[in-house]
Amino acid sequence: MTLLNQPLSELTPDSIFLQKAKVLGLETLGDIMDADFSKLKKRSEFSYIWYSDLLNLLKEHDLLSEFQLKMINR
């Protein structure tokens, strides 16, 4: 199993982060990398505190630069 396919629950113990991710339809790092954040940011469940935690998680797994490039190129 590649890192992108691992469930977020295996990558972080933060239950609040995991609950919000699940409500937003994000269950793996691959889901996050493929998500359209311009749409997710419009949802009431989205918060910038959660987004900050997301960026920290991506940084921990050396995916932050790739994520930022994807966001720029959308």
Buried (B, 14 or more C-beta within 10 A) or exposed (E): EEEBEBEBBEBBEBEEBBEBBEEBEBBBBBBBBEBEBEEBEEEEEBEEEBBEBBBEBBEEEEBBEEBEEBEEEE
